[in-house]
Amino acid sequence: MWASASVKDIRANAKPIALVCAYAAAMAYSLFLASFLRNVPTLWTANAVAIAALMVLPRRQAIGFLIATTLVHIGLELALGVPWRFVAIVSVLDTPQTIIIALVMRAIGVPARVRDSRGLLAVIASASILTAIGSALVNGLLMASRARPFFHNWSEWTASNVLGAAIALPVVLILADRRHREGFKVRPLEGLATQGLVLATSAVIFAIDGDYRVMLFAPVLLAAFRGGPRAVAIAVTGSMAVAIPAVLHRTGIDIKAALGPLRHALIFHIVLYAVGLVSALALGRQARLQALLVRRTAAARAAQARAQAANRAKSDFVATISHEIRTPLNSILGFAALVADDPTLSTENRRRLDLVGRAGRSLAEIVGDLLDFAKVEAGRLDLTLTPVSPAALLRDAVDIVTPEAAAKGLYLRTMFEGDVDAPLALDETRLRQVLLNVLANAVKFTREGGVVACLTAGPAPGALRFEITDTGIGIAPEVQTKLFQRFSQGDSSISRSYGGTGLGLAISKALVSAMDGEIGVESQLDHGARFWITLTAQPAVGPASAACPAPETAPERAARVLLVDDHPMNRELGMALLTLAGCEVTTAEDGAQALEAVKAGGFDLVLMDVHMPGMDGLTATRAIRALPGPVSAIPIIALSADALPEQIARCRAAGMDDHVPKPIRREELFAAVARALEGRSEPIDHAEQGDAAHA
């Protein structure tokens, strides 16, 4: 436990211990040079180390640092034989100078972390000015204590202190900043080799005659590119530490001969220091920005993955809820329609049944809106372009909402201008959905008067403009700005009074945008509204679709149909509808039974549910398609509450020929059956299957 506590203490005090060691090394080096040059000042860096420590250390550690460095200062001076009186005076004057400079730099906002060129300039400028003032005062007071003129020898000592502060202070601040390690993951051996190259080059260049100093830029810039600001700080400091003894070795112990080369070496290292450090700081900033970009990109990708997962979960939830709601709705709406066909039904009961049908259809519309909204959110709005007559499409949409308008006593008119019958390449289903949304809203929010639907073609080729004008309650200007947002209905009273999810116009906007068109509104409160839709379509190749609903007539020839569904009510409903159409119906409860029935032969058509226990509809369809002989080609229609595009695509991929969504609409079912039976005159019986297998 004691050992563990000691290790923790050492780690906690690693920075102040390192700074004390740096101070001791700087002090020893400067004192050695001063004594070697007979007290001629060259470079004094110890004070810069002390200032840096006071800027980066917390108060408690800073006090300990000051005590330790004062003792080091006194010990080294006395060890060199300096009189104790002089040592005491210097310590008393030097320590307050260091403290005051550090406090002033903190007060004026000089950064304690050198991370860019602006910070480097701020540190060098403030340290140089404050050190110059402080050194001049300390030197003057020291000279006065020795009965010498106040400004005696002040320029030499001030210059050495300013030089030391300008060079060493940024170096110590950079080395104390761990952030400079980011982006420069140099291997230890490579770092040592680079520093060794700098030291060797410096020693050779300054030890020989000739001006080869420019050669030192190459290894220093290499250190900048590979190791960043920390590597440059160490390289330039080491180079300067080696250069001064090398110059003295070349000139000998001759003060007059050595002063010039020493000053030239110091000036060169200032330039080298500035170029190398500015380059390294720029590279360090670029490296940090790259690292930040990598982190933010990773965070953005993670957020995107989470959003996609949430979106998938939401889509799965919507699909599941849709399936679970559509399945019982199929029975509710289907049986309600069958009972409504009973001629013996009383007027009151027919009215009540009509209310049930309306409620069921309203719920089906809500589920449809949720599914469409899920497609919009997931970006899965795919357009299917076919030749369509715009005029026929508008008439079709108007015909669908006409009964509701008539029930409210509203007129519903259409107007056309230009060549509106020319076929254009449009998504018939999606454009009809948009028109129905707008027309249904117009009828819903109109109590008196009526609705006028206008279609204008031109003047540009393929340009269409739909306008739906009503005499309803109108829309306030502040509401119009958010009208096409999801779940927006002006205010909560609209939803309570008229119902709806508030998704219709949001979905319509998404659909129109997918068609590269625009949708908008012009309205005043209590003065009706005019919605407009503009888009441009290419001329279509081929005959235009009539865009009219499938007739509610049964197929002409009685057909033998296999109805597969695990739910008893769905089987009963399907049998009733198909019997009304004149079909002979056989039922199966799951895919396995369906497969055996198809193998037995004799069916014209299979209506297959998708979700069933045991063998589901998709598996059963694949098994049927894999059967030998003509029976494998029997038409298969999916009857499923799965109504999302990818779910329908899975049905077709499994081999199904068509898809009728639940709740089943009678006309849709009859139309799908008619399409499937088209071209098939006789059912495939067991005998044909056997003959094909033997052949």
C-alpha positions as CSV (number, residue, x, y, z in Angstrom):
1,M,0.0,0.0,0.0
2,W,2.9,2.4,0.9
3,A,4.6,1.6,-2.4
4,S,1.4,2.2,-4.3
5,A,0.9,5.6,-2.6
6,S,4.5,6.6,-3.4
7,V,4.0,5.8,-7.1
8,K,0.8,7.9,-7.1
9,D,2.6,10.8,-5.4
10,I,5.4,10.6,-8.0
11,R,3.0,10.6,-10.9
12,A,1.0,13.6,-9.4
13,N,4.2,15.6,-9.0
14,A,6.0,14.5,-12.2
15,K,5.6,17.9,-13.9
16,P,7.0,20.1,-11.0
17,I,9.9,17.6,-10.5
18,A,10.7,17.7,-14.2
19,L,10.6,21.5,-14.2
20,V,12.9,21.7,-11.1
21,C,15.3,19.4,-13.0
22,A,15.1,21.6,-16.1
23,Y,15.7,24.7,-14.0
24,A,18.8,23.1,-12.4
25,A,20.2,22.1,-15.8
26,A,19.5,25.6,-17.3
27,M,21.1,27.2,-14.2
28,A,24.2,24.9,-14.3
29,Y,24.7,25.4,-18.0
30,S,24.4,29.2,-17.8
31,L,26.7,29.4,-14.7
32,F,29.2,27.1,-16.5
33,L,29.3,29.4,-19.6
34,A,29.6,32.5,-17.4
35,S,32.5,31.2,-15.4
36,F,34.2,29.8,-18.5
37,L,33.9,33.2,-20.2
38,R,35.0,35.0,-17.0
39,N,31.6,36.2,-16.1
40,V,30.8,37.5,-19.6
41,P,27.0,36.9,-20.0
42,T,25.8,34.9,-23.1
43,L,22.5,33.2,-22.4
44,W,20.5,33.0,-19.2
45,T,17.5,30.5,-19.5
46,A,16.9,29.6,-15.9
47,N,14.5,32.4,-15.2
48,A,12.5,31.4,-18.3
49,V,12.0,27.9,-16.9
50,A,10.8,29.4,-13.6
51,I,8.4,31.7,-15.3
52,A,6.9,28.9,-17.4
53,A,6.6,26.7,-14.2
54,L,4.7,29.5,-12.4
55,M,2.3,29.8,-15.4
56,V,1.4,26.1,-15.7
57,L,1.6,24.8,-12.1
58,P,-1.2,25.1,-9.6
59,R,-0.5,27.3,-6.6
60,R,0.6,24.6,-4.2
61,Q,3.0,23.0,-6.6
62,A,4.3,26.5,-7.7
63,I,5.2,27.3,-4.1
64,G,7.1,24.0,-3.8
65,F,8.8,24.8,-7.1
66,L,10.0,28.2,-5.9
67,I,11.4,26.8,-2.7
68,A,13.2,24.0,-4.5
69,T,14.7,26.2,-7.3
70,T,15.8,28.9,-4.8
71,L,17.8,26.2,-2.9
72,V,19.2,24.9,-6.2
73,H,20.2,28.4,-7.3
74,I,21.9,29.1,-4.0
75,G,23.6,25.7,-3.9
76,L,25.0,25.9,-7.5
77,E,26.3,29.5,-6.9
78,L,28.0,28.6,-3.7
79,A,29.5,25.4,-5.3
80,L,31.2,27.6,-7.9
81,G,32.7,29.8,-5.1
82,V,30.5,32.8,-5.5
83,P,30.5,34.9,-2.3
84,W,27.5,34.1,-0.1
85,R,26.6,37.8,0.2
86,F,26.3,38.2,-3.6
87,V,24.3,34.9,-3.8
88,A,21.9,36.1,-1.2
89,I,21.3,39.5,-2.9
90,V,20.8,37.8,-6.3
91,S,18.3,35.3,-4.9
92,V,16.4,38.0,-3.1
93,L,16.2,40.1,-6.2
94,D,15.8,37.3,-8.8
95,T,12.9,35.3,-7.3
96,P,10.5,38.3,-6.9
97,Q,11.3,39.3,-10.5
98,T,10.3,35.8,-11.8
99,I,7.1,35.8,-9.7
100,I,6.1,39.3,-10.8
101,I,6.7,38.5,-14.5
102,A,4.6,35.3,-14.3
103,L,1.8,37.1,-12.5
104,V,1.8,40.0,-15.0
105,M,1.7,37.6,-18.0
106,R,-1.2,35.8,-16.4
107,A,-3.0,39.0,-15.7
108,I,-2.7,40.3,-19.3
109,G,-4.0,37.0,-20.7
110,V,-0.8,35.6,-22.2
111,P,-1.6,32.0,-23.0
112,A,0.1,29.3,-21.0
113,R,-0.2,26.9,-23.9
114,V,1.6,27.8,-27.2
115,R,-0.5,26.1,-29.9
116,D,-0.3,28.6,-32.8
117,S,1.8,31.4,-34.2
118,R,-0.3,34.1,-32.5
119,G,0.3,32.5,-29.1
120,L,4.0,32.1,-29.8
121,L,4.3,35.8,-30.7
122,A,2.3,36.8,-27.6
123,V,4.6,34.8,-25.3
124,I,7.8,36.0,-26.9
125,A,6.8,39.6,-27.0
126,S,5.5,39.8,-23.4
127,A,8.3,37.8,-22.0
128,S,11.0,39.9,-23.8
129,I,9.5,43.2,-22.7
130,L,8.9,42.2,-19.1
131,T,12.2,40.5,-18.8
132,A,14.0,43.5,-20.2
133,I,12.4,45.8,-17.6
134,G,12.9,43.4,-14.7
135,S,16.5,42.5,-15.6
136,A,17.4,46.2,-15.9
137,L,16.0,46.9,-12.4
138,V,17.6,43.8,-10.8
139,N,21.0,44.6,-12.4
140,G,20.8,48.2,-11.3
141,L,19.9,47.2,-7.7
142,L,22.7,44.6,-7.7
143,M,25.2,47.2,-9.0
144,A,24.0,49.7,-6.4
145,S,24.6,47.1,-3.6
146,R,28.2,46.8,-4.8
147,A,28.7,50.6,-4.9
148,R,28.8,50.7,-8.7
149,P,26.8,52.8,-11.2
150,F,23.2,51.8,-11.5
151,F,23.4,51.1,-15.3
152,H,26.9,49.5,-15.1
153,N,27.0,46.4,-17.4
154,W,23.2,46.4,-17.7
155,S,23.0,45.9,-21.4
156,E,24.9,42.6,-21.4
157,W,23.0,41.0,-18.6
158,T,19.7,42.3,-19.9
159,A,20.3,41.0,-23.3
160,S,21.3,37.5,-22.0
161,N,18.1,37.4,-19.9
162,V,15.8,38.6,-22.7
163,L,17.4,36.1,-25.1
164,G,17.0,33.3,-22.7
165,A,13.3,34.2,-22.0
166,A,12.4,34.6,-25.7
167,I,13.9,31.2,-26.5
168,A,13.4,29.0,-23.5
169,L,10.0,30.2,-22.2
170,P,8.0,29.0,-25.4
171,V,10.1,25.8,-25.4
172,V,9.2,24.9,-21.8
173,L,5.5,25.8,-22.4
174,I,5.4,23.5,-25.5
175,L,7.2,20.6,-23.7
176,A,4.7,20.9,-20.8
177,D,1.7,20.7,-23.1
178,R,0.7,17.1,-23.7
179,R,-1.6,18.1,-26.6
180,H,1.4,18.7,-28.9
181,R,1.8,14.9,-28.9
182,E,-1.5,14.5,-30.9
183,G,-1.0,13.9,-34.6
184,F,2.7,13.2,-34.3
185,K,3.0,9.5,-33.4
186,V,6.7,9.2,-34.1
187,R,8.5,6.0,-33.0
188,P,11.1,6.5,-30.2
189,L,14.0,5.3,-32.3
190,E,13.1,7.6,-35.2
191,G,12.8,10.5,-32.7
192,L,16.2,9.8,-31.2
193,A,17.8,9.5,-34.7
194,T,16.3,12.9,-35.7
195,Q,17.6,14.6,-32.6
196,G,21.0,13.0,-32.9
197,L,21.2,14.2,-36.5
198,V,20.4,17.8,-35.4
199,L,23.1,17.7,-32.6
200,A,25.7,16.2,-34.8
201,T,25.1,18.7,-37.6
202,S,25.2,21.6,-35.2
203,A,28.4,20.4,-33.6
204,V,30.2,20.0,-36.9
205,I,28.9,23.3,-38.5
206,F,29.9,25.5,-35.5
207,A,33.2,23.7,-34.8
208,I,34.7,24.3,-38.2
209,D,35.5,27.5,-40.2
210,G,33.1,28.5,-42.9
211,D,29.5,29.5,-43.1
212,Y,27.5,26.2,-43.3
213,R,24.8,27.1,-40.9
214,V,22.0,26.9,-43.5
215,M,22.6,23.1,-43.5
216,L,21.0,23.0,-40.0
217,F,17.6,23.9,-41.4
218,A,17.1,20.5,-43.0
219,P,17.3,18.3,-39.9
220,V,15.3,20.8,-37.9
221,L,12.5,20.9,-40.5
222,L,12.6,17.1,-40.6
223,A,12.0,17.2,-36.8
224,A,9.1,19.6,-37.4
225,F,7.4,17.4,-39.9
226,R,7.9,14.1,-38.0
227,G,7.7,15.2,-34.4
228,G,5.9,18.5,-34.3
229,P,6.5,21.5,-32.0
230,R,7.9,19.3,-29.2
231,A,10.6,17.8,-31.4
232,V,11.6,21.3,-32.8
233,A,11.8,22.7,-29.2
234,I,14.1,19.9,-28.2
235,A,16.1,20.1,-31.4
236,V,16.8,23.9,-31.4
237,T,17.5,23.9,-27.6
238,G,19.9,21.0,-28.1
239,S,21.5,22.6,-31.1
240,M,22.1,25.8,-29.2
241,A,23.5,23.9,-26.2
242,V,26.0,22.2,-28.5
243,A,26.7,25.2,-30.7
244,I,28.1,27.4,-27.9
245,P,30.8,24.9,-26.7
246,A,31.6,24.2,-30.4
247,V,32.2,27.9,-31.1
248,L,34.4,28.2,-28.0
249,H,36.3,25.1,-29.1
250,R,36.9,26.8,-32.5
251,T,37.9,30.2,-31.1
252,G,39.6,29.2,-28.0
253,I,39.4,30.9,-24.6
254,D,39.6,34.4,-26.0
255,I,36.8,36.5,-25.0
256,K,37.2,39.1,-27.7
257,A,37.5,36.5,-30.4
258,A,34.6,34.4,-29.0
259,L,32.0,37.1,-28.5
260,G,31.3,37.8,-32.2
261,P,30.9,34.1,-33.2
262,L,28.8,33.5,-30.1
263,R,26.4,36.3,-30.9
264,H,26.2,35.2,-34.5
265,A,25.4,31.7,-33.3
266,L,22.7,32.9,-31.0
267,I,21.1,35.2,-33.6
268,F,21.1,32.2,-36.1
269,H,19.4,30.0,-33.5
270,I,16.8,32.7,-33.0
271,V,16.0,32.6,-36.7
272,L,16.2,28.8,-36.8
273,Y,14.0,28.6,-33.7
274,A,11.4,31.0,-35.3
275,V,11.2,29.2,-38.6
276,G,11.2,25.7,-37.2
277,L,8.7,26.4,-34.4
278,V,6.3,28.4,-36.6
279,S,6.4,25.6,-39.2
280,A,5.9,22.9,-36.5
281,L,3.0,24.9,-34.9
282,A,1.3,25.2,-38.3
283,L,1.8,21.4,-38.9
284,G,0.6,20.7,-35.3
285,R,-2.6,22.8,-35.9
286,Q,-3.2,20.9,-39.1
287,A,-2.7,17.6,-37.4
288,R,-5.0,18.5,-34.6
289,L,-7.7,19.7,-37.1
290,Q,-7.2,16.4,-39.0
291,A,-7.6,14.4,-35.8
292,L,-10.6,16.5,-34.9
293,L,-12.1,15.9,-38.4
294,V,-11.5,12.1,-37.9
295,R,-13.1,12.1,-34.5
296,R,-16.1,14.2,-35.7
297,T,-16.4,12.0,-38.9
298,A,-16.4,8.9,-36.7
299,A,-19.0,10.5,-34.4
300,A,-21.1,11.6,-37.4
301,R,-20.9,8.0,-38.8
302,A,-21.9,6.6,-35.4
303,A,-24.7,9.1,-35.1
304,Q,-25.8,8.2,-38.7
305,A,-25.7,4.5,-37.8
306,R,-27.8,5.1,-34.7
307,A,-30.2,7.2,-36.7
308,Q,-30.5,4.6,-39.4
309,A,-31.0,1.9,-36.8
310,A,-33.7,4.0,-35.2
311,N,-35.3,4.7,-38.5
312,R,-35.2,0.9,-39.4
313,A,-36.8,0.2,-36.0
314,K,-39.4,2.8,-36.6
315,S,-40.1,1.4,-40.1
316,D,-40.4,-2.1,-38.6
317,F,-42.7,-0.8,-35.9
318,V,-44.9,1.0,-38.4
319,A,-45.0,-2.1,-40.7
320,T,-45.9,-4.3,-37.8
321,I,-48.6,-2.0,-36.5
322,S,-49.9,-1.6,-40.0
323,H,-50.1,-5.3,-40.4
324,E,-51.8,-5.9,-37.0
325,I,-54.4,-3.1,-37.7
326,R,-55.1,-4.0,-41.3
327,T,-55.8,-7.6,-40.6
328,P,-58.9,-7.0,-38.3
329,L,-59.9,-4.0,-40.5
330,N,-60.1,-6.5,-43.4
331,S,-62.8,-8.4,-41.6
332,I,-64.6,-5.3,-40.3
333,L,-64.8,-3.5,-43.6
334,G,-65.4,-6.7,-45.6
335,F,-68.2,-8.1,-43.6
336,A,-69.8,-4.6,-43.3
337,A,-69.9,-4.3,-47.0
338,L,-71.4,-7.8,-47.4
339,V,-74.1,-7.1,-44.8
340,A,-74.8,-3.8,-46.5
341,D,-75.7,-5.7,-49.7
342,D,-78.5,-7.5,-47.8
343,P,-81.8,-6.0,-49.2
344,T,-83.8,-7.0,-46.1
345,L,-81.6,-4.6,-43.9
346,S,-83.6,-1.9,-42.2
347,T,-82.9,1.8,-42.9
348,E,-81.6,2.4,-39.4
349,N,-79.4,-0.6,-39.4
350,R,-78.1,0.3,-42.8
351,R,-77.2,3.8,-41.5
352,R,-75.4,2.2,-38.5
353,L,-73.6,-0.1,-40.8
354,D,-72.6,2.8,-42.9
355,L,-71.1,4.5,-39.8
356,V,-69.1,1.4,-39.1
357,G,-67.8,1.4,-42.7
358,R,-66.9,5.1,-42.5
359,A,-65.0,4.6,-39.2
360,G,-63.2,1.6,-40.7
361,R,-62.2,3.4,-43.8
362,S,-61.0,6.4,-41.8
363,L,-58.8,4.1,-39.7
364,A,-57.5,2.5,-43.0
365,E,-56.7,6.0,-44.3
366,I,-54.8,6.8,-41.1
367,V,-52.8,3.6,-41.4
368,G,-52.1,4.4,-45.1
369,D,-50.9,7.9,-44.1
370,L,-48.5,6.4,-41.5
371,L,-47.1,4.0,-44.1
372,D,-46.6,6.7,-46.6
373,F,-45.0,8.9,-44.0
374,A,-42.6,6.0,-43.1
375,K,-41.6,5.8,-46.8
376,V,-41.0,9.6,-46.9
377,E,-38.8,9.5,-43.7
378,A,-36.8,6.5,-45.0
379,G,-36.4,8.1,-48.5
380,R,-38.1,5.2,-50.3
381,L,-40.5,7.1,-52.5
382,D,-40.0,5.5,-55.8
383,L,-42.0,6.8,-58.8
384,T,-43.4,4.5,-61.5
385,L,-43.9,6.5,-64.7
386,T,-46.6,5.3,-67.1
387,P,-48.6,7.0,-69.9
388,V,-51.4,8.9,-68.2
389,S,-54.0,11.4,-69.3
390,P,-53.9,14.3,-66.8
391,A,-57.6,15.2,-67.5
392,A,-58.7,11.6,-66.9
393,L,-56.7,11.4,-63.7
394,L,-58.3,14.6,-62.3
395,R,-61.8,13.3,-63.3
396,D,-61.1,10.1,-61.5
397,A,-60.0,11.8,-58.3
398,V,-63.0,14.1,-58.5
399,D,-65.4,11.1,-58.9
400,I,-64.0,9.5,-55.8
401,V,-64.7,12.4,-53.6
402,T,-68.0,13.3,-55.3
403,P,-70.2,11.2,-52.9
404,E,-68.8,12.9,-49.9
405,A,-69.3,16.3,-51.4
406,A,-72.9,15.4,-52.4
407,A,-73.6,14.2,-48.9
408,K,-72.7,17.7,-47.6
409,G,-74.7,19.4,-50.3
410,L,-71.6,20.9,-52.0
411,Y,-71.1,21.4,-55.7
412,L,-67.9,19.8,-57.2
413,R,-66.9,21.1,-60.6
414,T,-64.0,20.5,-63.0
415,M,-62.4,23.0,-65.5
416,F,-59.9,22.3,-68.2
417,E,-57.6,24.6,-70.3
418,G,-55.2,23.5,-73.0
419,D,-54.3,20.1,-74.3
420,V,-55.0,18.2,-71.0
421,D,-55.8,14.9,-72.7
422,A,-52.3,14.3,-74.2
423,P,-50.6,11.4,-72.5
424,L,-47.7,12.3,-70.2
425,A,-45.2,10.1,-68.3
426,L,-46.6,10.4,-64.7
427,D,-46.8,8.2,-61.6
428,E,-50.6,7.7,-61.8
429,T,-51.0,6.3,-58.3
430,R,-48.9,9.0,-56.6
431,L,-50.4,11.9,-58.4
432,R,-53.9,10.6,-57.8
433,Q,-53.0,10.3,-54.1
434,V,-51.9,14.0,-54.0
435,L,-55.0,15.2,-55.8
436,L,-57.2,13.1,-53.5
437,N,-55.5,14.5,-50.4
438,V,-56.1,18.1,-51.6
439,L,-59.7,17.4,-52.8
440,A,-60.6,15.5,-49.6
441,N,-59.3,18.4,-47.5
442,A,-61.3,20.9,-49.6
443,V,-64.5,19.0,-49.1
444,K,-63.8,18.3,-45.4
445,F,-63.2,22.0,-44.6
446,T,-66.1,23.4,-46.6
447,R,-69.5,23.7,-45.1
448,E,-71.3,25.7,-47.8
449,G,-70.7,26.4,-51.5
450,G,-68.4,23.9,-53.1
451,V,-65.1,23.0,-54.7
452,V,-63.7,23.7,-58.2
453,A,-60.8,21.6,-59.6
454,C,-59.0,23.2,-62.5
455,L,-56.3,21.8,-64.8
456,T,-54.2,23.9,-67.1
457,A,-51.7,22.5,-69.6
458,G,-48.9,24.6,-71.0
459,P,-47.6,27.0,-72.2
460,A,-44.4,24.9,-72.0
461,P,-44.5,21.4,-73.3
462,G,-45.6,19.0,-70.5
463,A,-46.3,21.8,-68.0
464,L,-49.3,21.1,-65.8
465,R,-51.0,23.3,-63.1
466,F,-53.7,21.9,-60.9
467,E,-55.8,24.3,-58.8
468,I,-58.3,23.2,-56.2
469,T,-60.4,26.1,-54.9
470,D,-62.9,25.8,-52.1
471,T,-65.3,28.1,-50.2
472,G,-64.4,26.7,-46.9
473,I,-63.1,28.1,-43.6
474,G,-59.8,29.4,-45.0
475,I,-56.3,29.4,-43.5
476,A,-54.7,32.1,-41.4
477,P,-51.3,33.4,-42.8
478,E,-49.4,32.3,-39.7
479,V,-50.7,28.7,-40.2
480,Q,-49.9,28.6,-44.0
481,T,-46.1,28.6,-43.2
482,K,-46.3,25.3,-41.4
483,L,-49.2,23.7,-43.3
484,F,-47.0,21.3,-45.2
485,Q,-45.1,20.2,-42.1
486,R,-45.8,16.8,-40.6
487,F,-48.6,16.4,-38.0
488,S,-49.7,20.0,-38.7
489,Q,-53.3,21.0,-38.8
490,G,-53.2,24.7,-37.9
491,D,-54.2,24.1,-34.3
492,S,-55.5,21.3,-32.1
493,S,-59.1,22.4,-32.6
494,I,-58.9,21.4,-36.3
495,S,-57.9,17.8,-35.4
496,R,-60.7,17.6,-32.8
497,S,-63.3,19.1,-35.1
498,Y,-62.4,17.5,-38.4
499,G,-60.1,14.5,-37.5
500,G,-57.1,13.3,-39.4
501,T,-53.4,12.8,-38.6
502,G,-52.1,16.0,-40.2
503,L,-49.8,14.0,-42.5
504,G,-51.7,14.3,-45.7
505,L,-50.2,17.6,-47.0
506,A,-46.8,16.7,-45.7
507,I,-46.9,13.5,-47.7
508,S,-48.3,15.4,-50.7
509,K,-45.4,17.9,-50.6
510,A,-42.9,15.0,-50.5
511,L,-44.6,13.3,-53.4
512,V,-44.8,16.5,-55.5
513,S,-41.1,17.2,-54.7
514,A,-40.2,13.7,-55.8
515,M,-41.9,14.6,-59.1
516,D,-39.7,17.8,-59.3
517,G,-42.9,19.9,-58.8
518,E,-44.2,22.4,-56.3
519,I,-47.3,22.7,-54.2
520,G,-48.6,25.8,-52.4
521,V,-51.6,27.5,-51.0
522,E,-53.3,30.9,-51.2
523,S,-55.9,31.7,-48.6
524,Q,-57.5,34.1,-46.2
525,L,-59.3,33.1,-43.0
526,D,-63.1,32.6,-43.6
527,H,-62.6,33.2,-47.4
528,G,-61.8,29.7,-48.6
529,A,-58.5,28.4,-50.0
530,R,-56.8,27.7,-53.3
531,F,-54.2,24.9,-53.4
532,W,-52.0,24.7,-56.5
533,I,-49.7,22.0,-57.9
534,T,-47.3,22.7,-60.7
535,L,-45.1,20.1,-62.4
536,T,-43.6,19.3,-65.8
537,A,-43.7,15.8,-67.3
538,Q,-42.2,14.3,-70.5
539,P,-44.5,13.2,-73.3
540,A,-45.5,9.6,-73.0
541,V,-44.8,6.8,-75.5
542,G,-47.8,4.5,-75.8
543,P,-51.5,4.8,-75.0
544,A,-52.6,6.7,-71.9
545,S,-54.1,5.0,-69.0
546,A,-57.8,5.6,-68.6
547,A,-57.2,6.3,-65.0
548,C,-60.6,5.0,-63.9
549,P,-61.5,2.6,-61.1
550,A,-61.9,-1.1,-61.8
551,P,-65.5,-2.0,-62.4
552,E,-67.2,-3.8,-59.6
553,T,-68.1,-6.8,-61.8
554,A,-67.1,-10.4,-61.3
555,P,-65.0,-12.3,-63.9
556,E,-67.1,-13.7,-66.7
557,R,-66.1,-17.4,-66.3
558,A,-66.4,-19.2,-63.0
559,A,-62.9,-20.1,-61.8
560,R,-61.7,-22.5,-59.2
561,V,-59.7,-20.5,-56.6
562,L,-57.5,-21.7,-53.7
563,L,-57.8,-19.3,-50.8
564,V,-54.9,-19.6,-48.3
565,D,-55.2,-17.8,-44.9
566,D,-54.6,-18.8,-41.3
567,H,-57.3,-16.5,-40.0
568,P,-60.8,-18.0,-40.1
569,M,-62.6,-14.7,-40.5
570,N,-60.3,-13.8,-43.5
571,R,-61.1,-17.2,-45.1
572,E,-64.8,-16.7,-44.5
573,L,-64.7,-13.1,-45.9
574,G,-62.6,-14.1,-48.9
575,M,-64.9,-17.0,-49.7
576,A,-67.9,-14.8,-49.6
577,L,-66.4,-12.2,-51.9
578,L,-65.2,-14.7,-54.4
579,T,-68.5,-16.6,-54.3
580,L,-70.2,-13.3,-55.2
581,A,-67.9,-13.1,-58.1
582,G,-69.0,-16.5,-59.3
583,C,-65.8,-18.4,-58.3
584,E,-65.6,-21.9,-56.8
585,V,-63.5,-21.5,-53.6
586,T,-61.4,-24.0,-51.7
587,T,-59.6,-22.9,-48.6
588,A,-56.3,-23.9,-46.9
589,E,-55.0,-22.8,-43.5
590,D,-51.3,-22.6,-44.1
591,G,-48.6,-22.9,-46.8
592,A,-48.2,-26.7,-46.4
593,Q,-51.8,-27.4,-47.1
594,A,-51.7,-25.0,-50.1
595,L,-48.7,-26.8,-51.5
596,E,-50.5,-30.2,-51.3
597,A,-53.6,-28.7,-52.8
598,V,-51.7,-27.2,-55.8
599,K,-49.9,-30.5,-56.3
600,A,-53.3,-32.2,-56.6
601,G,-54.2,-29.7,-59.4
602,G,-57.4,-28.4,-60.7
603,F,-57.0,-24.7,-59.6
604,D,-57.0,-21.6,-61.8
605,L,-55.7,-19.3,-59.2
606,V,-54.2,-19.1,-55.7
607,L,-54.9,-16.2,-53.3
608,M,-52.1,-16.5,-50.7
609,D,-51.7,-14.8,-47.3
610,V,-48.0,-14.0,-46.4
611,H,-47.8,-14.4,-42.6
612,M,-48.9,-17.9,-41.5
613,P,-47.6,-20.3,-38.9
614,G,-45.6,-23.2,-40.2
615,M,-44.9,-22.7,-43.8
616,D,-45.6,-19.0,-44.7
617,G,-46.9,-17.7,-48.0
618,L,-43.5,-16.8,-49.4
619,T,-42.0,-20.2,-48.7
620,A,-45.1,-21.9,-50.1
621,T,-44.9,-19.8,-53.3
622,R,-41.3,-20.7,-53.9
623,A,-42.2,-24.4,-53.4
624,I,-45.0,-24.1,-55.9
625,R,-42.7,-22.4,-58.4
626,A,-40.3,-25.3,-58.0
627,L,-42.9,-28.0,-58.8
628,P,-42.5,-29.9,-62.1
629,G,-44.8,-29.3,-65.0
630,P,-47.3,-26.6,-65.9
631,V,-48.7,-26.5,-62.3
632,S,-45.7,-24.4,-61.3
633,A,-47.0,-21.5,-63.4
634,I,-50.3,-21.2,-61.7
635,P,-51.1,-17.5,-60.9
636,I,-50.6,-16.5,-57.3
637,I,-51.9,-13.3,-55.8
638,A,-50.7,-12.1,-52.4
639,L,-53.5,-11.1,-50.0
640,S,-51.6,-9.4,-47.2
641,A,-51.6,-6.5,-44.8
642,D,-47.9,-6.0,-45.8
643,A,-48.2,-2.9,-47.9
644,L,-44.7,-1.3,-47.8
645,P,-42.8,-1.3,-51.2
646,E,-40.1,-3.6,-50.0
647,Q,-42.7,-6.0,-48.6
648,I,-44.5,-6.1,-51.9
649,A,-41.1,-6.5,-53.7
650,R,-40.4,-9.6,-51.5
651,C,-43.7,-11.1,-52.6
652,R,-42.9,-10.6,-56.2
653,A,-39.3,-11.9,-55.7
654,A,-40.8,-15.1,-54.2
655,G,-42.8,-15.7,-57.4
656,M,-46.1,-14.0,-56.7
657,D,-47.8,-12.4,-59.7
658,D,-49.8,-9.6,-58.0
659,H,-50.6,-8.1,-54.6
660,V,-53.9,-7.0,-53.1
661,P,-53.5,-5.2,-49.7
662,K,-55.7,-5.7,-46.7
663,P,-58.3,-4.3,-46.0
664,I,-59.5,-5.8,-49.2
665,R,-61.5,-3.6,-51.5
666,R,-63.9,-5.6,-53.6
667,E,-63.1,-3.8,-56.9
668,E,-59.4,-4.3,-56.3
669,L,-59.8,-8.0,-55.6
670,F,-62.0,-8.5,-58.7
671,A,-59.6,-6.6,-60.9
672,A,-56.6,-8.6,-59.7
673,V,-58.4,-11.9,-60.2
674,A,-59.5,-10.8,-63.7
675,R,-55.9,-9.9,-64.6
676,A,-54.6,-13.2,-63.3
677,L,-57.2,-15.3,-65.1
678,E,-56.7,-13.4,-68.4
679,G,-55.4,-15.8,-71.0
680,R,-56.1,-19.0,-68.9
681,S,-59.0,-20.9,-70.3
682,E,-58.7,-24.2,-68.4
683,P,-57.5,-25.1,-64.9
684,I,-54.4,-27.3,-64.6
685,D,-55.6,-30.6,-63.3
686,H,-53.8,-33.4,-61.7
687,A,-53.7,-35.5,-64.9
688,E,-51.8,-32.8,-66.7
689,Q,-49.3,-32.5,-63.9
690,G,-48.7,-36.2,-63.9
691,D,-48.2,-36.3,-67.7
692,A,-45.7,-33.5,-67.5
693,A,-43.8,-35.2,-64.8
694,H,-43.6,-38.5,-66.7
695,A,-42.6,-36.7,-69.9
